[in-house]
Amino acid sequence: MSGHDNLEEMEETDGFFLGLFRRYRTPLTAAATLVVFCLVGYAIMQLTNEVRYDDVVDALAATRPSAILLALFFTALSFLSLVFYDLNAIEYIGKKLPFPHVALTAFSAYAVGNTAGFGALSGGAIRYRAYTRLGLSPEDIGRIIAFVTLSFGLGLAGVAAIALLIIADEIGPLIGVSALLLRVIAGSIIAILGAAMIIGREGRALNLGPVEIRLPDSRTWSRQFLVTAFDIAASASVLYVLLPQTAIGWPVFLAVYAIAVGLGVLSHVPAGLGVFETVIIASLGSAVNIDAVLGSLVIYRLIYHVLPLLIAVLAVSAAELRRFVDHPAASSMRRIGGRLMPQLLSALALLLGVMLVFSSVTPTPDQNLEFLSNYLPLPMVEGAHFLSSLLGLALVVAARGLGQRLDGAWWVAVFSALAALTLSLLKAIALVEAAFLAFLIFGLFVSRRLFTRHASLLNQALTASWLMAIAVIVVGAVVILLFVYRDVEYSNQLWWQFEFTAEAPRGLRAVLGITIISSAIAIFSLLRPATFRPEPATEEALVRAVEIVGKQGNADANLVRMGDKSIMFSEKGDAFIMYGRQGRSWIALFDPVGDHRAVQELVWRFVEAARAAGCRAVFYQISPALLSHCADAGLRAFKLGELAVADLRTFEMKGGKWANLRQTASRAQRDGLEFAVVEPENVHEIIDDLAAVSTAWLEHHNAKEKGFSLGSFDPDYVSAQPVGILKKDGRIVAFANILVTESREEGTIDLMRFSPDAPKGSMDFLFVQIMEYLRGQGFTHFNLGMAPLSGMSKREAAPVWDRIGSTVFEHGERFYNFKGLRAFKSKFHPHWQPRYLAVSGGGNPMIALMDATFLIGGGLKGVVRK
């Protein structure tokens, strides 16, 4: 075999593995994160080999009240600075929002992000829900999330590098690295950041291969760096003041802290759990007693991670309780709070679920056990201990449903929290644990009205990220168990040992229980068969859907008459979604049709049904009004293009801007073209003539009939609504079926076909005549259809999707007449309204768009053919 053949074989192998990684990137990343956490757990066990659990408890009890007060003060300063991340980002994109709304949103986003981890996703979801309510577009919100994420990452790198450069001689011995190497690394980071700042001054663009990024100008960069530096300094001070007296100075600790936070973020472990602690212990273990460090880390997590989440839930709950306040500002804040509360309660349920699991593997104070032994039988204490760990797992699973506003998740969370609260008193008189659970129950009852989505938790297959999070919790429980009872020699008899003082056996049985249940949940999620498949619409369903279409104002909804789409009705039958399936995508066409009060329910039911079938949910050509509902269901939105809508109330063929169309209409009349509208009951008389025109048009363009978002020439479909025709010498040379509803709000056309020998300008003339006809009938708007990829942002800071779309729009004429289509619609001076694609589960929008294209074109062959 030649060297060239070997090279080709290697390239093919690399391509195979690269494709395999791209296909299974999410589960592989989750598996890698779990492996990292296991290694971290092993490292912690080795680093704390000489530490005992009682020493950590004593260190916790020895924490000074003044240190706790200082920690609270620095936490407040840190979260105050975090609000300015969002304020700077909003100013950066050229928008302005009320400070109270931004403050509540930013505080909640960071409270959830710090607790649940994956800040860009968990905190980003909070921002999406709140800022869409405040009128920002998905593109704007995406830029805000990118700004705060990058500014934190770059600021963290800058602060750590500056600190390393200054105190390398002190920190080098702590981590076993030479001071010179640390200074070289720090200098390189500072040089790179400085070069980026110089290149990006005055908002210049930076080209990174095919990607172009507009860096903030010097003023924005400097201001944000100061905010980030202040935030990191304040958050580092929270932990520093909790540590016992030590010879390590604050600058040295700041560098260690920044590195620990950075590695925790890069590990992808939720909230950097374990990774952050390992770095701190490894760095400070030689200078500070490890038991004291562990105690300080526990209090740090409580103050900096748990307390802000509780405050956020309390603040939003207070807004919910003040519904009687009629002041606009209070009402507005309550609406924002309603968007945030499910995510806050989801994070809190997850946190308390972890608390219950971890408390099941830690010993109960001796005095509490002695008290319980005087009043409760041993089986009751044993049962309460075991069941509380399983209830913790139930809260973790319910947390995902709470974020999605499921009524079933609400009930599971309430009953689990109530049962766990009772059991926490029976197993250990755990008053703090019971108080946290009572707080969760309070938040759930206050926000009951927000959880209205009817869904079964059994149909909710957990994603790879959630399965990884559960696995991390189980592994964490095992590590804590091994740490707490490291002096207990393992034997098989431990499993059957039931005594009040036998704490280790109780922990073993709890870990076994959560391991078995969590494994069953994982197997169920991974192997659960599809439970729902879309069926073609029945005649009865089509009749009911057409009745709904006639009572609303979206003329495009008449495409349901084609009968080529499945239909999902609301519970009351007053609204529906029409959709099709292609590959693993369920694709809904347009916004739900019908009563607007059923929209939220329909969106969620559709997403749930798609997930139950093991598919992604996709909404195609939706309006901005639907984006908030899609965000609530966990979908991400991407701009598709713009819809052209002409106002018929001001449509008049007068004035200079209509000169070209007037000339076209005059020329068409001189060419002998005659326009007429044939009512539905008379269309059958000319259906053969229309079929001949349609066939000639298809053959001339070497095309085949489309579907889904476009109609095809079907006699029943064409005959269902009026048809505008053009005649020349008594022969039909062009036609368009006119889609209308009884509301007379909007009219549009679907099929518009003309014979190859039709006079030039027939298309323009037909449009003008139909618009004049609709205006005469009392219609207020004319929908000219969507211009794909039109209106995509060209700014360097725009999302990658927009930049790709803008490039295709500018240079993709050989594949599709993007510019020509927009130019044609622009002749009628319409208003341009954005239209979006929304995809569930973090799915790739390109795959969803490709599936939609295949669905419209009738498969790959239909797409390839013109």
Disulfide bonds with the S-S distance in Angstrom:
none
